[in-house]
Amino acid sequence: MFLHLGGDTVVALKDVIAIFDLDITSISKITREFLHVAEEEGFVINVSEDLPKSYVLAETNRESRVYVSPISAATLLKRAGSFTVNF
C-alpha cells in the first residue's frame, strides 16, 4: 500500500516512520535544527511548490528522507488508515 504525499510523490506505507504537522513541531528548536541539518545533508524532498503543511520521515533502502508536503498531517494520517498507531 502507498501513501500519496502530494504532487507526483508516493511512498510505501511500510517505509513511513512518522508524519508530523509542520506548524506544531517547528516550534521546537530541536525540530528546527533537525530539519535544517536534513536539508543541508540533502535528505529533504519538497513534493510541491505549494505552502508546506506537514513532513513525513521515511526510510527506503536504508536511506532516510524527509518529504515536505502541502497536505495536512491529519489528512495524511487518514489516508494511511489502519497503518496509524493510537497512543
C-alpha positions as CSV (number, residue, x, y, z in Angstrom):
1,M,0.0,0.0,0.0
2,F,1.2,3.5,-0.8
3,L,0.7,7.0,0.7
4,H,0.2,9.9,-1.7
5,L,2.1,12.9,-0.3
6,G,1.1,15.4,-2.9
7,G,2.3,16.3,-6.4
8,D,3.6,13.2,-8.1
9,T,5.1,11.7,-4.9
10,V,4.0,8.5,-3.2
11,V,5.8,6.4,-0.6
12,A,5.3,2.9,0.5
13,L,3.5,2.8,3.9
14,K,6.0,0.3,5.1
15,D,8.7,2.9,4.7
16,V,6.9,5.6,6.7
17,I,8.4,6.2,10.1
18,A,6.4,9.3,11.2
19,I,4.1,12.0,10.0
20,F,4.4,15.5,11.5
21,D,2.4,18.7,11.5
22,L,4.9,21.4,10.4
23,D,3.3,24.2,12.4
24,I,3.2,22.3,15.6
25,T,6.5,20.7,15.5
26,S,8.5,23.6,14.1
27,I,8.0,25.4,17.4
28,S,10.7,23.2,18.9
29,K,14.3,24.4,18.5
30,I,15.4,20.7,18.2
31,T,13.0,20.1,15.4
32,R,14.1,23.2,13.5
33,E,17.7,22.1,13.9
34,F,16.8,18.6,12.6
35,L,15.1,19.9,9.6
36,H,17.9,22.4,8.9
37,V,20.6,19.6,9.1
38,A,18.4,17.2,7.0
39,E,18.1,19.9,4.3
40,E,21.9,20.6,4.4
41,E,22.6,16.9,4.0
42,G,20.2,16.6,1.1
43,F,17.6,14.4,2.8
44,V,14.7,16.9,2.3
45,I,12.4,16.4,-0.7
46,N,9.8,19.1,-1.4
47,V,6.9,17.3,-3.1
48,S,5.2,20.5,-4.2
49,E,5.7,24.3,-4.7
50,D,2.6,24.9,-2.5
51,L,2.7,26.0,1.1
52,P,4.1,23.1,3.3
53,K,1.8,21.8,6.0
54,S,3.5,18.6,7.1
55,Y,6.5,16.5,6.7
56,V,7.0,12.7,6.5
57,L,10.0,10.9,7.7
58,A,10.6,7.7,5.7
59,E,13.4,5.2,5.1
60,T,13.7,3.5,1.8
61,N,16.6,1.1,1.0
62,R,18.3,2.2,4.3
63,E,18.2,5.9,3.2
64,S,16.3,8.4,5.3
65,R,14.2,11.0,3.6
66,V,12.1,13.9,4.8
67,Y,9.3,14.6,2.5
68,V,7.8,18.1,2.9
69,S,4.1,18.0,1.8
70,P,1.3,20.6,1.2
71,I,-1.2,18.1,2.6
72,S,-2.0,18.3,6.3
73,A,-0.7,15.7,8.7
74,A,-4.3,14.8,9.7
75,T,-5.2,14.1,6.0
76,L,-2.1,12.0,5.5
77,L,-2.9,10.0,8.7
78,K,-6.5,9.4,7.4
79,R,-5.0,8.2,4.0
80,A,-2.7,5.9,5.9
81,G,-5.7,4.3,7.5
82,S,-5.0,1.3,9.7
83,F,-1.3,1.9,9.4
84,T,-1.5,4.5,12.2
85,V,-0.9,3.7,15.8
86,N,-3.1,5.1,18.5
87,F,-1.4,6.3,21.7
